[in-house]
Amino acid sequence: MKNLITVLLLSLFVVSCGNDTKKETIEEKSADTTYYLIRHAEKNRSSETPDDPELMEAGQLRAERWAAHFEDIELDAVYSTDYKRTQETAAPVAKQKGLEVQSYDPRNLYDSDFQTQTQGKTVLIVGHSNTTPSFVNSIIAENKYPSISDTENGMLYKVSLFKEGHEVEINKID
């Protein structure tokens, strides 16, 4: 009987240790802050305002596809530069989430105010072929990602910040 009790206690100890380890692993993999970064959708290159063109029809369709992509992803905020093409790309996602598109200055990426405002949140950031990878580089404090080709509008960067480090995923979404 004494051996049976010892075996049962040892089994309970092993099972409880296994459960604690599993919980720690899940918590460690949970990001503190997550940023999704995309470039604006296809712009109208024959616009009467070449410095600030609107989206062309293909771009409007892509913006709707972005909204479908983010449908099951909880977002706390949506940020965009003040250009028409980025605002129009961000709008369907923001509308779907019941959020306002907030503006950021592409010349001042990931400053302390932005970090404070977004800490612990899941955020979509819409930028440009040069600012999107630059923003990723600013977040991870490395000069790792080059500008996106001017013809590429489907790149999605996901930057997850953890207590100890970060993880970057890059996907092409069509």
N, CA and C of each residue as an Amber inpcrd file, in Angstrom:
protein
   522
   0.8210000  -1.1910000   0.0000000   0.0000000   0.0000000   0.0000000
   0.8640000   1.2540000   0.0000000   1.9510000   1.2150000   0.7940000
   2.8550000   2.3620000   0.8730000   3.4730000   2.6450000  -0.5000000
   3.8310000   1.5790000  -1.2250000   4.4000000   1.7480000  -2.5720000
   3.3780000   2.3400000  -3.5430000   2.1160000   1.9530000  -3.4220000
   1.0620000   2.4750000  -4.2860000   0.8690000   3.9770000  -4.0560000
   0.8780000   4.3970000  -2.8020000   0.7440000   5.8280000  -2.4850000
   1.9410000   6.5870000  -3.0270000   3.1370000   6.0380000  -2.8960000
   4.3430000   6.6910000  -3.4160000   4.2570000   6.8440000  -4.9300000
   3.8040000   5.8110000  -5.6190000   3.6700000   5.8480000  -7.0790000
   2.6270000   6.8990000  -7.4800000   1.5000000   6.9380000  -6.7780000
   0.4660000   7.9240000  -7.0930000   0.9630000   9.3480000  -6.8720000
   1.6460000   9.5910000  -5.7650000   2.1740000  10.9310000  -5.4890000
   3.2100000  11.3350000  -6.5330000   4.0710000  10.4000000  -6.8930000
   5.0800000  10.6830000  -7.9210000   4.4160000  10.9820000  -9.2600000
   3.3650000  10.2480000  -9.5960000   2.6360000  10.4870000 -10.8490000
   1.9850000  11.8620000 -10.8530000   1.3620000  12.2370000  -9.7330000
   0.7540000  13.5650000  -9.6300000   1.7940000  14.6620000  -9.7760000
   2.9620000  14.4560000  -9.1750000   4.0400000  15.4440000  -9.2620000
   4.4780000  15.6170000 -10.7160000   4.6760000  14.5220000 -11.4330000
   5.1130000  14.5780000 -12.8280000   4.0540000  15.2660000 -13.6970000
   2.7790000  14.9100000 -13.4890000   1.7030000  15.5130000 -14.2710000
   1.6180000  17.0090000 -13.9910000   1.6950000  17.4090000 -12.7310000
   1.5950000  18.8420000 -12.4110000   2.7870000  19.6090000 -12.9510000
   3.9590000  19.0270000 -12.9300000   5.1250000  19.7110000 -13.5170000
   4.9380000  19.8830000 -15.0150000   4.4030000  18.8840000 -15.6750000
   4.1620000  18.9820000 -17.1120000   3.1700000  20.0800000 -17.4390000
   2.1310000  20.2350000 -16.6470000   1.1490000  21.2870000 -16.8910000
   1.7500000  22.6650000 -16.6890000   2.5550000  22.8460000 -15.6610000
   3.1920000  24.1460000 -15.4220000   4.0990000  24.5190000 -16.5800000
   4.8560000  23.5590000 -17.0880000   5.7540000  23.8250000 -18.2080000
   4.9620000  24.2550000 -19.4330000   3.8470000  23.5970000 -19.6940000
   3.0270000  23.9400000 -20.8500000   2.4990000  25.3670000 -20.7270000
   2.0460000  25.7650000 -19.5360000   1.5460000  27.1170000 -19.3390000
   2.6420000  28.1420000 -19.5630000   3.8340000  27.8810000 -19.0670000
   4.9390000  28.8250000 -19.2580000   5.2740000  28.9690000 -20.7380000
   5.2610000  27.8670000 -21.4600000   5.5850000  27.9260000 -22.8830000
   4.5610000  28.7660000 -23.6380000   3.2850000  28.5820000 -23.3280000
   2.2490000  29.3660000 -23.9930000   2.4260000  30.8380000 -23.6700000
   2.6700000  31.1730000 -22.3980000   2.8410000  32.5650000 -22.0130000
   4.0680000  33.1840000 -22.6740000   5.1410000  32.4230000 -22.7840000
   6.3570000  32.9420000 -23.4110000   6.1390000  33.2550000 -24.8900000
   5.2710000  32.4910000 -25.5520000   5.0480000  32.7010000 -26.9770000
   4.0310000  33.7950000 -27.2570000   3.3480000  34.2730000 -26.2450000
   2.3670000  35.3210000 -26.4140000   3.0850000  36.6680000 -26.5120000
   2.9060000  37.3380000 -27.6320000   3.5920000  38.6160000 -27.8580000
   3.0300000  39.6930000 -26.9470000   3.9070000  40.5670000 -26.4840000
   3.4820000  41.7240000 -25.6980000   2.8300000  42.7620000 -26.6050000
   3.4410000  42.9880000 -27.7680000   2.9430000  43.9520000 -28.7480000
   3.1110000  43.3330000 -30.1320000   2.1200000  43.5180000 -30.9920000
   2.2100000  42.9890000 -32.3530000   1.8910000  44.1030000 -33.3380000
   2.7730000  44.2500000 -34.3150000   2.5770000  45.2260000 -35.3830000
   2.4240000  44.4820000 -36.7050000   1.3870000  44.8300000 -37.4570000
   1.2280000  44.3820000 -38.8310000   1.5140000  45.6000000 -39.6920000
   2.4030000  45.4510000 -40.6470000   2.7670000  46.5800000 -41.5030000
   2.5770000  46.2050000 -42.9610000   1.8790000  47.0810000 -43.6940000
   1.6500000  46.8660000 -45.1210000   1.9250000  48.1600000 -45.8710000
   2.1920000  47.9930000 -47.1450000   2.3200000  49.1490000 -48.0320000
   0.9340000  49.4510000 -48.5950000   0.7080000  50.6930000 -48.9620000
  -0.5690000  51.0570000 -49.5780000  -0.8240000  50.2070000 -50.8140000
  -2.0910000  50.1090000 -51.1750000  -2.4960000  49.3550000 -52.3630000
  -2.1570000  50.1490000 -53.6280000  -2.4660000  49.5690000 -54.7840000
  -2.0950000  50.1440000 -56.0770000  -2.6460000  51.5480000 -56.2560000
  -1.7300000  52.4640000 -56.5280000  -2.1220000  53.8770000 -56.6910000
  -2.3550000  54.2040000 -58.1630000  -3.0930000  55.2580000 -58.3760000
  -3.3810000  55.7400000 -59.7220000  -2.1680000  56.5340000 -60.2150000
  -1.3850000  55.9150000 -61.0730000  -0.1500000  56.5480000 -61.5580000
  -0.4050000  57.6500000 -62.5770000  -1.6190000  57.7370000 -63.1030000
  -1.9380000  58.8000000 -64.0670000  -2.7980000  59.8800000 -63.4170000
  -2.6870000  59.9860000 -62.1300000  -3.4810000  60.9540000 -61.3680000
  -3.1090000  62.3850000 -61.7150000  -4.1010000  63.2660000 -61.5700000
  -3.8460000  64.6900000 -61.7770000  -3.0190000  65.2650000 -60.6320000
  -2.9710000  64.5490000 -59.5290000  -2.1450000  64.9530000 -58.3850000
  -1.1070000  63.8590000 -58.1310000  -0.0180000  63.8490000 -58.9130000
   0.9540000  62.7540000 -58.8240000   1.6450000  62.6360000 -57.4610000
   1.6990000  63.7180000 -56.6870000   2.3300000  63.6410000 -55.3680000
   1.4250000  62.9800000 -54.3270000   0.1310000  62.9670000 -54.5810000
  -0.8150000  62.3910000 -53.6330000  -1.9770000  61.7240000 -54.3670000
  -1.6760000  60.6830000 -55.1560000  -2.7480000  60.0420000 -55.9250000
  -3.6480000  59.1810000 -55.0540000  -4.8410000  58.9700000 -55.5420000
  -5.7780000  58.0570000 -54.9030000  -5.4900000  56.6440000 -55.3930000
  -6.1920000  55.6700000 -54.8490000  -6.0530000  54.2930000 -55.3180000
  -6.7830000  54.1150000 -56.6350000  -6.2230000  53.2700000 -57.4760000
  -6.9340000  52.8780000 -58.6850000  -7.9000000  51.7500000 -58.3080000
  -8.6970000  51.2790000 -59.2360000  -9.6910000  50.2480000 -58.9390000
  -9.0420000  48.9910000 -58.3520000  -7.9230000  48.5630000 -58.9230000
  -7.2230000  47.3810000 -58.3880000  -6.7810000  47.6180000 -56.9450000
  -6.3890000  48.8400000 -56.6330000  -6.0010000  49.1880000 -55.2720000
  -7.1770000  49.1640000 -54.3070000  -8.3200000  49.6230000 -54.7670000
  -9.5180000  49.5920000 -53.9260000  -9.9180000  48.1430000 -53.6190000
  -9.7830000  47.2880000 -54.6330000 -10.0760000  45.8670000 -54.4240000
  -9.0840000  45.2450000 -53.4470000  -7.8030000  45.6260000 -53.5670000
  -6.7970000  45.0990000 -52.6390000  -7.0970000  45.5720000 -51.2130000
  -7.4920000  46.8240000 -51.0550000  -7.8210000  47.3390000 -49.7210000
  -8.9570000  46.5150000 -49.0990000  -9.9180000  46.1140000 -49.9100000
 -11.0070000  45.2620000 -49.4140000 -10.4800000  43.8700000 -49.0570000
  -9.5080000  43.3590000 -49.8370000  -8.9050000  42.0580000 -49.5150000
  -8.1180000  42.1410000 -48.2100000  -7.4740000  43.2980000 -47.9620000
  -6.7840000  43.4690000 -46.6780000  -7.8030000  43.3860000 -45.5390000
  -8.9490000  44.0150000 -45.7200000  -9.9960000  43.9550000 -44.6890000
 -10.4140000  42.5020000 -44.4490000 -10.5650000  41.7320000 -45.5120000
 -10.9140000  40.3160000 -45.3670000  -9.7970000  39.5600000 -44.6490000
  -8.5440000  39.8880000 -44.9630000  -7.4040000  39.2230000 -44.3150000
  -7.4080000  39.4770000 -42.8030000  -7.7190000  40.6870000 -42.4000000
  -7.6760000  41.0580000 -40.9810000  -8.9990000  40.8030000 -40.2520000
  -9.9770000  40.2300000 -40.9390000 -11.2920000  40.0320000 -40.3520000
 -11.2470000  39.3020000 -39.0070000 -10.4470000  38.2590000 -38.8990000
 -10.3880000  37.4620000 -37.6690000  -9.2110000  37.8270000 -36.7750000
  -8.5590000  38.9280000 -37.0580000  -7.4230000  39.3880000 -36.2470000
  -7.8880000  40.6150000 -35.4630000  -7.8090000  40.5140000 -34.1400000
  -8.2040000  41.6600000 -33.3120000  -7.1590000  42.7590000 -33.4460000
  -7.6090000  43.9550000 -33.7230000  -6.7300000  45.1210000 -33.8100000
  -7.1960000  46.1650000 -32.8020000  -6.2180000  46.7930000 -32.1720000
  -6.5120000  47.8720000 -31.2330000  -6.4270000  49.2350000 -31.8920000
  -5.6760000  49.3090000 -32.9960000  -5.4870000  50.6020000 -33.6670000
  -5.0570000  50.3790000 -35.1050000  -5.3700000  51.3720000 -35.9410000
  -4.9380000  51.3920000 -37.3410000  -4.2710000  52.7390000 -37.5740000
  -3.0280000  52.6910000 -38.0730000  -2.2610000  53.9030000 -38.3570000
  -1.9580000  53.9850000 -39.8410000  -1.8550000  55.2120000 -40.3420000
  -1.5380000  55.4610000 -41.7420000  -0.8490000  56.8110000 -41.8570000
  -0.0860000  56.9630000 -42.9270000   0.4090000  58.3040000 -43.2350000
  -0.7810000  59.1230000 -43.7280000  -0.5920000  60.4170000 -43.9430000
  -1.6980000  61.2940000 -44.3450000  -1.9930000  61.2780000 -45.8450000
  -1.3030000  60.4650000 -46.6120000  -1.5250000  60.4270000 -48.0550000
  -2.8350000  59.7010000 -48.3830000  -3.4720000  60.1190000 -49.4710000
  -4.7490000  59.5290000 -49.8670000  -4.6350000  58.0190000 -50.0400000
  -3.5800000  57.5580000 -50.7160000  -3.4470000  56.1370000 -51.0210000
  -3.2970000  55.2750000 -49.7640000  -2.6300000  55.7900000 -48.7270000
  -2.5020000  55.0090000 -47.4940000  -3.7930000  55.0770000 -46.6870000
  -4.4080000  56.2420000 -46.6370000  -5.6700000  56.3860000 -45.9240000
  -6.7440000  55.4920000 -46.5490000  -6.7880000  55.4540000 -47.8840000
  -7.7770000  54.6190000 -48.5850000  -7.4940000  53.1310000 -48.3900000
  -6.2320000  52.7670000 -48.2290000  -5.8910000  51.3650000 -47.9840000
  -6.2940000  50.9620000 -46.5660000  -6.0880000  51.8490000 -45.6260000
  -6.3930000  51.5620000 -44.2180000  -7.8950000  51.5960000 -43.9160000
  -8.6430000  52.3970000 -44.6480000 -10.0500000  52.6640000 -44.3200000
 -10.9340000  51.4140000 -44.2020000 -10.9020000  50.4610000 -45.1410000
 -11.7880000  49.2990000 -45.0030000 -11.5050000  48.4620000 -43.7540000
 -10.2400000  48.3310000 -43.3880000  -9.8930000  47.5770000 -42.1750000
 -10.4020000  48.3250000 -40.9490000 -10.1140000  49.6230000 -40.8930000
 -10.5450000  50.4290000 -39.7480000 -12.0620000  50.4040000 -39.6040000
 -12.7640000  50.5530000 -40.7180000 -14.2350000  50.5470000 -40.6890000
 -14.7440000  49.2160000 -40.1410000 -14.1770000  48.1320000 -40.6390000
 -14.5870000  46.7970000 -40.2050000 -14.3790000  46.6150000 -38.7000000
 -13.3220000  47.2040000 -38.1610000 -12.9950000  47.0560000 -36.7390000
 -13.6450000  48.1220000 -35.8600000 -14.3180000  49.0840000 -36.4810000
 -14.9130000  50.1650000 -35.7130000 -13.8730000  51.1140000 -35.1360000
 -12.7740000  51.2760000 -35.8720000 -11.6660000  52.1310000 -35.4270000
 -11.5080000  53.3300000 -36.3490000 -10.9020000  54.3640000 -35.8430000
 -10.5330000  55.5270000 -36.6620000  -9.1120000  55.3100000 -37.1550000
  -8.8280000  55.7300000 -38.3730000  -7.4580000  55.6800000 -38.8780000
  -6.7030000  56.8440000 -38.2350000  -5.6300000  56.5100000 -37.5260000
  -4.7960000  57.5250000 -36.8890000  -3.5910000  57.7980000 -37.7790000
  -3.1690000  59.0290000 -37.8370000  -2.0360000  59.4020000 -38.6850000
  -0.7180000  59.3070000 -37.9300000   0.3260000  58.9710000 -38.6810000
   1.6810000  59.0270000 -38.1460000   2.5660000  59.7240000 -39.1660000
   3.6550000  60.2810000 -38.7000000   4.5970000  60.9960000 -39.5510000
   5.6510000  60.0110000 -40.0660000   5.7220000  59.7770000 -41.3790000
   6.6770000  58.8060000 -41.9170000   8.1400000  59.2480000 -41.7740000
   8.3510000  60.5020000 -41.3960000   9.7300000  60.9680000 -41.1650000
  10.1600000  60.7370000 -39.7130000   9.2170000  60.2790000 -38.8930000
   9.4940000  60.0980000 -37.4740000   8.9070000  58.7520000 -37.0360000
   9.5620000  57.6750000 -37.4470000   9.0440000  56.3400000 -37.2120000
   9.3760000  55.8270000 -35.8150000   8.4250000  55.1990000 -35.2000000
   8.5910000  54.4610000 -33.9520000   9.2670000  55.2760000 -32.8530000
   8.8070000  56.5080000 -32.6820000   9.3610000  57.3420000 -31.6130000
   8.7770000  56.9000000 -30.2640000   9.2330000  57.5060000 -29.1870000
   8.8190000  57.0770000 -27.8490000   7.3190000  57.2580000 -27.6300000
   6.7260000  58.2960000 -28.1990000   5.2740000  58.4860000 -28.0630000
   4.5190000  57.3310000 -28.7200000   4.9310000  56.9680000 -29.9350000
   4.2770000  55.8680000 -30.6480000   4.4390000  54.5650000 -29.8640000
   5.6300000  54.3150000 -29.3400000   5.8690000  53.1000000 -28.5620000
   4.9590000  53.0450000 -27.3400000   4.8230000  54.1590000 -26.6600000
   3.9710000  54.2180000 -25.4690000   2.5080000  53.9890000 -25.8430000
   2.0500000  54.6360000 -26.9180000   0.6490000  54.5140000 -27.3410000
   0.2900000  53.0980000 -27.7800000   1.2480000  52.3510000 -28.3020000
   0.9480000  51.0450000 -28.8810000   1.4140000  49.8680000 -28.0300000
   2.0900000  50.1240000 -26.9380000   2.6090000  49.0310000 -26.1110000
   1.4730000  48.1290000 -25.6310000   1.6730000  46.8330000 -25.8110000
   0.6920000  45.8480000 -25.3870000  -0.4990000  45.7060000 -26.3160000
  -0.4400000  46.3240000 -27.4690000  -1.5740000  46.3140000 -28.3970000
  -1.2190000  45.5610000 -29.6880000  -2.2370000  45.3520000 -30.4940000
  -2.0750000  44.7920000 -31.8300000  -2.4920000  45.8850000 -32.7990000
  -1.5690000  46.2480000 -33.6910000  -1.7090000  47.4640000 -34.4890000
  -1.4350000  47.1850000 -35.9630000  -2.2300000  47.7870000 -36.8390000
  -1.9630000  47.7870000 -38.2780000  -1.3680000  49.1390000 -38.6430000
  -0.2780000  49.1130000 -39.4210000   0.3780000  50.3360000 -39.8800000
   0.4660000  50.2820000 -41.3980000  -0.0870000  51.2960000 -42.0610000
  -0.0630000  51.3640000 -43.5250000   0.9220000  52.4460000 -43.9370000
   1.8740000  52.0670000 -44.7790000   2.8970000  53.0100000 -45.2000000
   3.2020000  52.9170000 -46.6800000   4.4630000  53.0760000 -47.0040000
   4.9280000  53.1930000 -48.3880000   6.0470000  52.1830000 -48.6580000
   6.5020000  52.1480000 -49.9060000   7.5270000  51.1740000 -50.2890000
   8.8250000  51.3520000 -49.5120000   9.1110000  52.5810000 -49.0940000
  10.3270000  52.8170000 -48.3130000  10.0550000  52.8670000 -46.8120000
   8.9100000  53.4230000 -46.4030000   8.6700000  53.5900000 -44.9690000
   8.2560000  52.3050000 -44.2660000   7.5860000  51.4010000 -44.9710000
   7.1350000  50.1690000 -44.3290000   8.3190000  49.3330000 -43.8400000
   9.2890000  48.9940000 -44.6980000  10.4360000  48.2490000 -44.1720000
  11.2830000  49.0800000 -43.1990000  11.3510000  50.3950000 -43.4030000
  12.0760000  51.2500000 -42.4670000  11.4230000  51.2210000 -41.0900000
  10.1010000  51.1740000 -41.0680000   9.3820000  51.0970000 -39.8040000
   9.7090000  49.7780000 -39.0990000   9.7090000  48.6750000 -39.8690000
  10.0830000  47.3750000 -39.3000000  11.4950000  47.4670000 -38.7220000
  12.4220000  48.0380000 -39.4870000  13.8070000  48.1770000 -39.0180000
  13.8830000  48.9940000 -37.7330000  13.0650000  50.0340000 -37.6400000
  13.0490000  50.8610000 -36.4240000  12.5360000  50.0740000 -35.2230000
  11.5200000  49.2830000 -35.4370000  10.9410000  48.4980000 -34.3410000
  11.9450000  47.4880000 -33.8110000  12.6490000  46.8030000 -34.7150000
  13.5830000  45.7450000 -34.2790000  14.9890000  46.2710000 -34.0380000
  15.1980000  47.5630000 -34.2690000  16.4980000  48.2110000 -34.0530000
  17.6160000  47.5350000 -34.8430000  17.3020000  47.1990000 -36.0950000
  18.2770000  46.6330000 -37.0370000  17.9920000  47.2140000 -38.4110000
  19.0160000  47.3590000 -39.2210000  18.8190000  47.7870000 -40.6030000
  18.8240000  46.5420000 -41.4800000  17.7240000  45.8070000 -41.4520000
  17.6710000  44.4790000 -42.0570000  16.8420000  44.4030000 -43.3370000
  15.7660000  45.1800000 -43.4130000  14.8310000  45.0330000 -44.5240000
  14.9260000  46.2100000 -45.4820000  15.1680000  45.9260000 -46.7800000
  15.2830000  46.9930000 -47.7870000  13.9040000  47.4750000 -48.2410000
  13.9020000  48.5610000 -48.9680000  12.6540000  49.0950000 -49.5280000
  11.9700000  48.0420000 -50.3910000  10.6630000  48.1520000 -50.4760000
   9.8530000  47.2530000 -51.2880000   9.8450000  47.7930000 -52.7160000
   9.7980000  46.9130000 -53.6860000   9.6790000  47.3220000 -55.0790000
   8.4360000  48.1870000 -55.2500000   8.5240000  49.1780000 -56.1090000
   7.4060000  50.0880000 -56.3280000   6.1880000  49.3910000 -56.9320000
   6.3660000  48.1950000 -57.4560000   5.2480000  47.4570000 -58.0440000
   4.6720000  46.4220000 -57.0740000   5.2250000  46.3290000 -55.8740000
   4.7870000  45.3310000 -54.8890000   3.8390000  45.9630000 -53.8790000
   2.6100000  45.4660000 -53.8470000   1.6090000  46.0230000 -52.9360000
   1.0220000  44.9840000 -51.9880000   1.5520000  43.7840000 -51.9860000
   0.9580000  42.7210000 -51.1780000   1.8310000  42.1830000 -50.0710000
   2.8760000  42.9120000 -49.6750000   3.7580000  42.4290000 -48.6100000
   3.1470000  42.7270000 -47.2480000   3.1920000  41.7340000 -46.3810000
   2.7120000  41.8700000 -45.0160000   3.8410000  41.5120000 -44.0710000
   4.2140000  42.4500000 -43.2410000   5.2080000  42.2250000 -42.2010000
   4.4590000  42.1080000 -40.8770000   4.7930000  41.1070000 -40.1080000
   4.2430000  40.9670000 -38.7570000   5.4190000  40.9650000 -37.7930000
   5.4500000  41.9620000 -36.9220000   6.5160000  42.0680000 -35.9400000
   5.9060000  41.8240000 -34.5710000   6.3760000  40.7740000 -33.9140000
   5.9080000  40.4330000 -32.5740000   7.0190000  40.7610000 -31.5900000
   6.6920000  41.5730000 -30.6050000   7.6490000  41.9370000 -29.5700000
   7.3460000  41.1460000 -28.3080000   8.3780000  40.5250000 -27.7630000
   8.2730000  39.7390000 -26.5500000   9.1190000  40.4040000 -25.4630000
   8.9610000  39.9560000 -24.2460000   9.7920000  40.4890000 -23.1550000
  11.2690000  40.3130000 -23.4770000  11.5770000  39.2270000 -24.1260000
  12.9670000  38.9250000 -24.4880000  13.0930000  38.7760000 -25.9980000
  13.1170000  39.8780000 -26.7340000  13.3710000  39.8210000 -28.1650000
  12.1530000  40.0540000 -29.0330000  12.3010000  39.6610000 -30.3010000
  11.2550000  39.8880000 -31.2910000  11.2630000  38.7860000 -32.3310000
  10.2000000  38.7690000 -33.1340000  10.0730000  37.8230000 -34.2350000
   9.4480000  38.5740000 -35.4040000   9.9860000  38.3980000 -36.6030000
   9.4350000  39.0350000 -37.7890000   9.0060000  37.9630000 -38.7750000
   7.7760000  38.0630000 -39.2480000   7.2690000  37.1900000 -40.3050000
   6.9560000  38.0730000 -41.5070000   7.2990000  37.5860000 -42.6950000
   6.9820000  38.3060000 -43.9140000   6.2170000  37.3830000 -44.8400000
   5.0740000  37.8590000 -45.3150000   4.2560000  37.0660000 -46.2340000
   3.8140000  37.9390000 -47.3840000   3.6030000  37.3090000 -48.5200000
   3.0320000  38.0030000 -49.6630000   1.5710000  37.5820000 -49.7300000
   0.6910000  38.5650000 -49.6740000  -0.7480000  38.3200000 -49.7060000
  -1.2910000  38.8980000 -51.0140000  -1.9420000  38.0730000 -51.8030000
  -2.5160000  38.5760000 -53.0580000  -3.9900000  38.7470000 -53.0090000
